[in-house]
């Protein structure tokens, strides 16, 4: 069913071709491509942001919000454990080729917010999911992936 939805979205021009494989099928082995280097960013601790105008993913391990136009990630750690809440993101150019990928990590602890500031091309598609990591090793991804324009 999930693959059928991705194929339908692809045929409608909503997803780049490289996204036909489900992250769940990858058994949390992210990244599943090694075309580009993974960018790692520890977020700066911030107070709770206004979520107005943001695209958000609410998961068991983390809440992740992306602010298009400013290219800012906000990550809140939702679990009281030794792991960090993370935003896992992928940046695709207009022809569907992966351009960049990375992790914005909240190392500040349970129920805190962190911010990572990125700089994407306005015409690019950004895919993201919330999750948790043991430092930089992805332990969990809260599917499904969300997609939005960078601009």
C-alpha positions as CSV (number, residue, x, y, z in Angstrom):
1,X,0.0,0.0,0.0
2,X,2.7,2.5,1.0
3,X,4.6,1.8,-2.3
4,X,1.4,2.3,-4.3
5,X,0.9,5.7,-2.6
6,X,4.5,6.7,-3.4
7,X,4.1,5.6,-7.1
8,X,0.8,7.6,-7.3
9,X,2.5,10.7,-5.7
10,X,5.5,10.2,-8.1
11,X,3.2,10.0,-11.2
12,X,1.5,13.2,-10.0
13,X,4.9,14.9,-9.7
14,X,4.8,15.2,-6.0
15,X,7.8,13.1,-5.1
16,X,11.2,12.7,-6.6
17,X,11.9,9.3,-8.2
18,X,14.4,8.3,-5.5
19,X,11.7,8.1,-2.9
20,X,10.0,4.9,-4.0
21,X,11.8,2.8,-1.4
22,X,10.1,3.2,2.0
23,X,12.4,4.3,4.9
24,X,10.7,1.6,7.0
25,X,11.9,-1.0,4.6
26,X,15.4,0.3,5.2
27,X,15.1,-0.9,8.8
28,X,16.2,2.6,10.1
29,X,19.5,2.3,8.1
30,X,19.6,5.9,7.1
31,X,21.0,7.3,4.9
32,X,20.0,4.7,2.3
33,X,22.0,6.5,-0.4
34,X,25.7,7.6,-0.2
35,X,25.6,10.0,-3.1
36,X,26.1,13.0,-0.8
37,X,27.6,13.4,2.6
38,X,25.3,13.6,5.6
39,X,25.4,17.0,7.3
40,X,25.4,16.8,11.1
41,X,24.2,19.8,13.2
42,X,23.7,20.1,16.9
43,X,20.9,22.6,17.3
44,X,21.1,25.7,19.5
45,X,18.8,25.5,22.5
46,X,15.8,27.9,22.1
47,X,12.5,28.5,23.8
48,X,9.3,27.1,22.2
49,X,8.8,28.7,18.7
50,X,5.5,29.8,17.3
51,X,4.5,27.0,15.0
52,X,2.4,29.2,12.7
53,X,3.4,28.8,9.0
54,X,5.5,25.7,9.8
55,X,5.3,22.2,8.4
56,X,5.5,19.9,11.5
57,X,5.9,16.2,12.1
58,X,4.8,15.0,15.5
59,X,6.3,11.7,16.6
60,X,6.8,9.6,19.7
61,X,10.4,10.5,20.0
62,X,10.5,14.0,18.6
63,X,8.5,16.9,17.3
64,X,10.1,18.4,14.2
65,X,9.0,21.6,12.5
66,X,10.4,23.2,9.3
67,X,10.0,26.9,8.5
68,X,10.2,27.3,4.7
69,X,11.6,30.6,3.5
70,X,13.9,30.8,6.5
71,X,15.1,27.2,6.1
72,X,15.0,26.7,9.9
73,X,14.5,23.4,11.7
74,X,13.0,23.2,15.2
75,X,13.3,19.9,17.1
76,X,11.7,19.0,20.5
77,X,12.9,15.9,22.3
78,X,9.7,14.0,23.4
79,X,11.2,11.1,25.5
80,X,13.0,11.1,28.8
81,X,15.9,8.8,27.8
82,X,19.6,9.0,26.8
83,X,18.8,9.6,23.1
84,X,18.3,12.8,21.2
85,X,15.3,14.0,19.2
86,X,16.3,14.6,15.6
87,X,15.1,15.9,12.3
88,X,16.2,13.8,9.4
89,X,16.0,15.8,6.2
90,X,16.7,15.3,2.5
91,X,17.0,18.1,-0.1
92,X,16.1,17.2,-3.8
93,X,16.7,19.4,-6.8
94,X,14.1,20.1,-9.5
95,X,14.9,16.8,-11.4
96,X,14.5,14.6,-8.3
97,X,18.2,14.1,-7.6
98,X,19.3,14.2,-4.0
99,X,21.4,17.4,-3.4
100,X,22.0,17.4,0.3
101,X,20.9,15.4,3.4
102,X,21.4,15.7,7.1
103,X,20.4,15.6,10.7
104,X,19.4,18.4,13.0
105,X,19.9,17.0,16.6
106,X,18.6,18.3,19.8
107,X,21.2,17.3,22.4
108,X,19.7,19.4,25.2
109,X,17.4,16.8,26.8
110,X,13.8,16.0,27.4
111,X,11.1,18.5,26.4
112,X,13.6,21.1,25.2
113,X,13.6,22.8,21.8
114,X,16.6,23.2,19.5
115,X,17.1,25.2,16.2
116,X,19.2,24.5,13.2
117,X,19.5,27.1,10.5
118,X,20.1,25.8,6.9
119,X,20.2,27.4,3.5
120,X,18.3,25.5,0.7
121,X,17.6,26.5,-2.9
122,X,14.1,28.0,-3.2
123,X,13.0,25.6,-5.9
124,X,14.1,22.4,-4.1
125,X,11.9,19.8,-2.4
126,X,12.6,19.0,1.2
127,X,11.6,15.6,2.7
128,X,11.8,15.1,6.4
129,X,10.9,12.8,9.3
130,X,11.3,13.0,13.1
131,X,13.2,10.4,15.0
132,X,15.8,9.8,17.7
133,X,19.5,9.0,17.7
134,X,22.2,7.7,19.9
135,X,24.6,10.6,19.1
136,X,24.5,10.4,15.3
137,X,23.3,6.9,14.8
138,X,19.6,6.9,13.8
139,X,17.7,4.6,16.2
140,X,14.1,5.5,15.2
141,X,12.2,7.2,12.4
142,X,8.6,8.3,12.9
143,X,7.1,7.7,9.4
144,X,5.7,8.7,7.1
145,X,8.0,11.3,5.5
146,X,6.6,14.7,4.9
147,X,7.5,16.8,1.8
148,X,7.5,20.6,1.3
149,X,9.0,23.3,-0.8
150,X,12.1,25.0,0.5
151,X,10.7,28.4,-0.7
